[in-house]
Amino acid sequence: MNNSPQNESRRRFIKNTGSAVVGGSLAIPMINTMPTFAKGNADTLKVGLIGCGGRGTGAANQAMKADPNVKLVAMADAFEDRLQSSMENLKKGHGDKVQVDPEHQFIGFDAFQKLIDSDVDVVLLATPPGFRPQHLTAAVEAKKHVFAEKPVAVDGPGIRQVMAAAKKAKENNTAVMSGFCWRYHEPKRAAFGKILDGAVGNIGTVYNTYNTGTLWSKERQPEWTEMEYQLRNWLYYKWLSGDHITEQAVHSLDMMSWALSDKQPMSAMGTGGRQVRTDDKYGHIYDHFAIVYDYGDGQKGIHMSRQQFNCANSYSVEVSGDQGHATVDCIKGVHEIKGNEKWRYRGESNDMYQTEHDELFASIRNGSPVNDGDFMAQSTLLAIMGRMAAYTGQIVTYDEALNSQEKLGPENYSWDMEYPVAAVPMPGIQDGVGR
């Protein structure tokens, strides 16, 4: 088995879920070539990183590899320790491509704005998603090119803000690249391309899963305020993560939406709960969801997601049509179609995370900046819609989710504010509103 980033991602998923690798199956060789656009560029593109955790550090690493004339010149995070750790790791890999002087190391809740106001060309957004709409809007208003990690919001007001920012970016002719990385994975581009070309006929059902194990949590420290504790454990608070259907399982919902040409569903109905992961250290989010999306005329999207240890796992999309059935399995690496047309992807794979940045910087260099705003907002809204349906126990329409006035999180932030933990939503008893 090779040691490519894509296989590392797969191994991390399997390790987290406790699954076994059977016979080293379907490890596909990776390609990692320097894009042709990157040769001979005279103008340096200056990059700023907002959110210096693992994903942000990874995004900065990929940005540095995407173009030979790119430099990281500014970094911002709520916590200085995260920023310093990230910068140290990036310097080890990229040497003098990392030129972040002390005056461009920004800490605190306003750090994002200070970075955006500095002399950068491209901004990488990788904070907890509750901050994404505000940060994206600020970057677009400043006419910066943007990479925005998924998901892009946690509530309806945030989605509307993202949509407006993406529209403004088109007017500005600036890039908005999404962190929905599977859209940049060549095997999936091939598979979903076949589906969209009619290989399974008229689609009746898209079944998708993201059933995995539990994730990390950080033990409360005596010197931490409540705000710092929640930020350090942002996965477990709806106002920061949107719950795991939004923060993690949204990848599967994005692939469901892709298969259906990003068509808007009419409504969603479902269930969920907090069955196993009940300790206070897990905040107030659920540990499982099951949602049915109604697209009209009998067409359904069926979603299941779970974060529970020592259970059967699945991370896949199955598309059933009147002429065939397509399977896209993110653990096994299977991309195939059975039915009137038989097909299986047997080509080379790629590091999708790197491809995102290769194509982002290529689009900037050639004057045709990519804009993923429409689908990244749509896919995120599907997750929000599913969460709302599970929390309330009610049918939630697309328009209700999009136009919801429920805003998660405070209007302003300070380290000493005692931001209370909302109750765990009880379907049919509570309305599901809360932080």
N, C-alpha and C positions, 0 to 999 in steps of 0.2 A: 504494500500500500504506500502511495507516495505521500509526501508531507506538505502538500499544497494547502493554502488557506481554506479552500473549500472543503477539503477532507478534514482539516482541523475543526471547521465549524460542525461538520457532521459528527465527528468524534465527541465534541463538547456536548451536543444534543444527546447522543447515546449515553454518555457518562452521566449526564443530569437525570436521564430517565431511568437509568439502570438496565437498559436493553443490552443484549449481547450482539456482537457483530458475528454474523454467520459466514465463516469461510472467507472473510475479506472480500465479500461480494461487491461487485459493481464499483470498484474504485477506478475512476476514469482519469486518464492523464490530463494534466492541466497545461495551459499555455499561458505564458506571461511575457509578452513582447512589448517593446516600446512602441507606442503608436507613431505612425509616420508624421502626423502633424507636429510632433514635439521636436523635430529636428530643425535646428537653425533659428529658433525664435530669439529675437533680439530684446524684446521687452519683458522685463521681469514681472510676473504676476505675484502680488503680495497677498498672503493668506492670513486670516485671523481665525482662531479657534475659540468658540464659545461653548463651554462644557467640556471639561478635561478628564472625564472618566474613561473607562475602557473603550467605549464606542467612539468617543470623540478623539481619543488618541489614535485609534485605528483609522478614522477618517482622515486625520492629519497625515498619518503615515502614507495612506493611499494618494492623497493630494500631492505629497512630495515626490512620489514615484510617477505621477501622471504626466509630468512635463519637466524637462531638464532645466527650465528657467523659472522655477517657482521657489519662493522662500516663505517660511513661516515667520511673521514679524510681530504678531500680537497674540496674546492668550487671555482668556477671561474665565473665571469660575467663582462660585460662591465660596470655595474653600481653598486656601493657599496651599495646603498639603497636596491636594489633588493636582493643582496646577504645576507645582514643582516636580512631582513624580512623573507627570505626563511629559514635561519639558525634558527631564533627564533621559527618559526612554527615547524620545524623538531625536535628541542629540546623538545618542549612541548609534542610531540607524542612519542619520542623515547629515551629521556633521555641520558644516557651515551653511547648509540650507536652512537651519534653524537659527534665526537671528532675533531673538526676543529679548530686548534689553529690559532692565528693571522698570523703566518708565512705561513699558507696554505689557506689563504683567498686572492685569486688573482683577481685583478681588471684591466680592460683595454683590448685593442685589442690583446695583447699577453698573456692574462691570461690563455687561453686554453693550450698553449704550456708549460707554467710553471706548470700547474696542471699535464699534461701528463708526464712531466719530474720528477715529484715527485713520492713518493713511493706508488703508487696505483695499484690495480689489475684490477679493473673494472671501466670503464668510461661511464657516462651517458651523451649523447649529446642532448641538448634541447634548443639550441639557435635558432634564426630565421634561416630558412633552407638555406638561401644564404651562410651561413658559413659552412654548414654540410660537403661538400666534403673535404674542407681543414682540418677540425677537425677530420673527420673519418680517413683520410689518415695518419695524425700525430699519432693518437691513434694506428692504425694498425701497423705502422712502429715501434712503441715502444712496440709492442707485448702485448697490453692491450686487455682485453675483452671489448666489446662495446655494449651498448644499444643506438640505433640511432633513434630518433623520426622521424616520417614522416613529410613532404616529405624529400627526401635525397638530393635534388638538385633543382636548378631553371633553369638550361640551359643544353644544350648538353655537353659542356666541363665538367661541374660538374658531369653529369651522367657517362661519361667515366672515370672520376677520381674515382667515387664510385665503378664502376665495377672492376677497377684495385685493389682498396683497398679490396673489398670483396674476390677477387681471392687470394690476398696476405694473408688474414686472414685464408683462408683454408690451405694455405701452412704453416702458423705459428701454425695451430691448436688452434686458438683463436676464440672466439665467436663474432658474429655480429647478434644482435637481432633487429628486425625491430619494429617500432612503429605503424605498420599497425595492430591495435589492434583487428579488427574483425576476423582476422585469428586465434585468440586465444579465441574466443567466442564459447562456446560449442554448442548452438543452430545453429549457422552458420556453424560450422564444420560439424554438422550433415546434414544440408540442402545442403551445397555445396558438401558434400561427396555423397549424393544421386544423385545430378545433374551430378557429374563426373562419377558416376557408371551407368549413362544412364537412369535415371528415367524419363526424359522428351524426350528421344530419341535424334535424331540429332538436335543440336541447330541451329535455324535460326537467332534469334534476342535476344540480351540482352539489355533491356531498363533500364537505371539507372538514379536516380535523387539525387540532394542535393540542394533543394530549401528551403532556410531559411531566417531569418531576418538579420538585420544589426548588426554589432559588435561594440566594443568599439573604442573610439579614445581619445587621451590625448591632452589637450589644450596646445598650445605652451607657454613656459615660457620665460621671458625676458633673463634669463641667459643661455638658451640653444643655442648651435650652430645649424646650419642646420643639421649637421651630427647627433647630439644627438636627434634632433626632429624626424628625419627619423627613427632612431633606436628605439625610444620610441613608434613610430607609424608604426612599421615595416610591419604590415598587408597590408599597402596601397602603397607599393613600390615594383615594380617587382623584383628588384635586391635582395631584402630581402625575399620576400614571394613567388615570382613566379606568383602572382595574385591568386585570391581565388579558381580558378579551381585547382591550384597546391597545395595551402596551406590547403584547407578544403575539397573541393569536390573530391580530389584524393582518399578519402576513398571509394566512390562509384565506381570510376574507378578501384580501386583495387579489389573490389568484382566482377565487370564485368570481369576483367582479370582472376580471380580465377575460375569463372564459365567456362571459355574457356581454362582452363589448362595453363594459362599464355602464350597463343599463341600470336605471334607478329602480329599486324594488318599490312596491306599493306599501308594504307594511312588514312588520316583524312581530313574532310572538315567541315566547320561550320561557325558559326557567334557568335557575342557577342557585347556588347557595354556598355555604361555608360549613362543610361537613367534617373535614379532617383538620384543616389548617385553622385552628380556632384560638391559638395562643395570642395574647395581646401584641406580641412582637410582629404579628402579621397585619397590624392595623385593622382595617375594617373592610377589606376586599373579599370577594368570593374566591372559592377554589375550584369551581366548575361552572360551565355554562352549556346550554343546549338551546339553539335558536333556529327557528324556521323563518326564512325570508320569502315572502309571496311576491312574485314578479308578474302575476296575472296570467290568465289563460292556462292555468294548471302548472305553470313553471315555478319550481321551488329551488331555493338554496337552503341547504341543511348544514348547520355548523355545530360542531362539538369541540369544546376545549376544556382542559383540566390541568391543574398543577397539584398533583398528589403523588407522593412517593410510593414506589413499589407496586405500581399498577401497570396494566398493558398500555403501550404507547403508540401513538400514530401521528404522523405529520404528512398529510397527503390531500390530494384533490382528485375526486372521481367525477367525471362528466358523462352523463348518460343521455344519449339521443336516440332518435328513431332509426338510425342506421349504424350505430356503434357505441362503443364505450371507451373512454380515455382514462388512463391512470397516470397521475404525476405523483410520485412518492419521493419526498425530500429526504427520507432516511436511507432508503435502499438505492436511490438514484435511478429509479425506473421511470421512463417516459415512453408510454406505448399506447397504441390504439388497436382495438379489436372490433371486428364487425365487417361491414362491406369493404372497408379499406383496412388492411393490416399494416401497421407501421410501428417501428421502434427506433428511438434515437440511438445511434451508435457512433456518433461523431465525437469530436473533442469537447471537453468542458472548458470552463474559464473561471477565473476568480472574479465573481460577480461584483464584489466590493471594489476591486480595482477597476473593473470595466466602467462602473458608475463614474468614477473620477476621470478615467481616460476620456470618456465621452463628454463629460462636463467641460473639461479644459479644452478639448477639441472644438466644442461648440462655441466657446468664448473666443478661441483663436481664429476660427473661420467666420466670425461675425454673425452666426446664426444660433444664438444661445438657446439651449434646451429649456422647455417649460413643462414640468410635470404637474403643475398646479391642479388641473382638473381631476385627474385620477387619484392623486394623493389625498385630496380633500374628500372625494367620494368614498374611497376605501376606508378612511378614518371614520367617516360618518356612519358607515355600516356597522362598525364596532360600537360606536356610541349608541346607535339605535338598538342594537342587540342588548347592550347593557341596560338601557332604559326599560326594555321589555321584560328582562329578567328581574330587575329590581322591583318593578311595579306589579308584575303579573298581568299586565294589560297588553292589548294590541297597540303598537306604536307605529304610526304612519311615517313615511319618509318626510313629509312636510312638517309633521309635529317635531321630529328630531331636528331637522334643519332649522326650524324657526323657534325652537325652545328658548325660553328666557332663563333657564336654569344655568347659572354660572358657578362652576366649582372654583374654590380658592378665594383668597382675600383680594381686595382691591389694591392694597398696599402691603409691603412686607417690612418687617423688622425682626431682628434676632431675638428680642425679648418679648415679643407678643405671644401670649398663651393661646395658640390656635387650637381649639378643642377638636377631639377626634369624634366624628359623627357616628351615630349608631349604625350597626350593620342593617342594611335595608331588609324589610320583611315584606315579601310580595302579598298584596291584598290587604295589608295592615297599614304599612307606611307608603308614602307616595314615591319613595326612592330618591327624593331630593336630599342632597347633603354633600359634604366634602369628602 
